[in-house]
Amino acid sequence: MIESLYGRYSKAILIKTPGMKDVDYYRRKVKEIADFFGWQVDEIDGDTRLLESVVKGCRVPGVIYVQPGEKVTENHFRSAAGNC
């Protein structure tokens, strides 16, 4: 069952975000998970701009917004301008 759920993954990634406390704790946890599955471990820097834009109710440049039930078209990619 684990193979069917996670078999296509090969890496566990810790996304470090601003204000994250006790990064070493999360490094250990990610390593435990990766070791269990036999995955590589990596870290990347994340940010909270998308989450902040959702809370503020504004759009972020480069993010495509699609309404529920709406079909994704090329126009979505052309009009990915922001208003924050």
Secondary structure, DSSP 8 states (H G I E B T S, - for coil): -HHHHHTT--EEEEEE-TT---HHHHHHHHHHHHHHHT-EEEEEE---HHHHHHHHT---TT-----TT----HHHHHT-----
